[in-house]
Amino acid sequence: MINENIAKFRAYRSKKLERIGKSLVKVGITADHITSLSFISGIAAMYFLFENYYLFAFFAILHLTGDALDGVVARLHKPTRYGKYFDLLSDSIVTFLALIKVGFYVQDFYPFIAAGLFLTALAINLRSGLQAPMFFMRTASLAVLLVATNPFFPFTKILLTAGYLVAGGVSLYSLAKQLQWFMSKR
């Protein structure tokens, strides 16, 4: 059911962004160019996380917008195997950095455990040629961070704690599904 809803959302997003994607393809901008911009924006967002909310929000939204557009452009032009890995690693590095930065902010070791679980699941997914199941949480993580770090939000630490606990649980669930997937292959 989750994958079905994600597929519906992607189709809706692609339809809404298709005109912009076609314009970008016309001027020679590739999906890899957009992924690069998205990655740099994601790194900038993580740099400003807990330092400057408005710059964090600007770069986080730019990162998410670039990530939405790169897939549209890839489908309009032609996706490459390299591009799929580049997009995945770009998003995953931003997720990993968010968990690490939250760990330092809340002065707790659990976000580091969640980051380690996430990296382990990612490594398995990459090793399997992107075949092993994995649940990604970058968009949800950035949404939580946009709310939790808002200067007017009074429950920052509570929401951050809930966020990294959910991230750890999602990563653990990914590992369980990957183990199940590998066992079914034998």
C-alpha positions, 0 to 999 in steps of 0.5 A, spaced: 500 500 500 505 504 501 509 503 495 502 504 491 501 511 494 508 513 493 507 511 485 501 515 485 504 521 488 510 520 483 506 520 477 502 526 480 509 530 481 511 528 474 505 530 471 505 537 474 513 538 473 513 535 466 513 542 463 518 545 467 522 538 465 521 539 458 524 546 458 530 544 462 531 538 457 531 543 451 536 548 454 541 542 455 540 541 463 540 534 464 538 530 470 545 529 473 546 537 473 539 537 477 542 532 482 548 536 483 545 542 484 540 538 489 546 535 493 549 541 494 543 544 496 542 538 501 549 539 504 548 547 505 541 545 508 545 541 513 550 546 514 545 551 516 541 546 520 540 549 527 544 555 525 540 559 521 533 556 520 531 561 514 537 559 510 536 551 512 529 552 510 531 555 503 536 550 502 532 544 504 526 546 499 531 547 494 534 540 495 527 537 495 525 541 489 531 539 485 530 532 487 523 532 484 525 535 478 531 530 476 527 524 476 522 528 471 528 530 467 531 523 467 524 520 464 524 525 459 531 525 457 533 518 458 535 515 465 542 512 466 544 507 471 549 512 474 544 517 475 540 512 479 546 511 484 548 518 484 541 520 486 540 515 491 547 517 494 545 524 494 539 523 498 542 518 502 548 523 504 543 528 506 539 523 510 545 521 514 548 528 515 541 530 518 541 524 523 549 526 525 547 533 526 541 531 530 545 527 534 550 532 536 544 537 537 540 533 542 547 530 545 544 523 545 547 517 542 541 514 539 541 518 532 548 515 531 545 508 532 540 510 527 545 513 522 549 506 523 542 502 521 541 507 515 548 506 512 548 498 513 541 498 510 543 502 504 550 498 503 546 492 503 541 495 498 547 498 493 550 491 494 544 488 491 544 492 485 538 496 488 534 490 488 534 489 496 528 492 499 529 499 503 525 504 505 528 511 505 526 517 509 529 523 507 523 527 505 520 526 511 526 527 515 527 534 512 519 535 513 520 534 521 526 538 521 523 544 518 517 544 523 522 542 529 527 547 528 522 553 526 524 558 531 516 559 533 515 551 535 516 550 542 517 542 542 523 542 538 527 536 542 521 532 543 519 532 535 527 531 534 527 525 539 521 522 536 524 523 529 530 520 530 527 514 533 522 513 527 528 513 523 532 508 527 525 504 526 525 505 519 532 503 518 531 497 522 525 495 518 529 495 512 534 491 514 529 486 516 525 486 509 532 485 506 534 479 510 527 476 508 528 478 501 535 475 501 532 468 505 527 468 499 533 468 494 536 462 497 
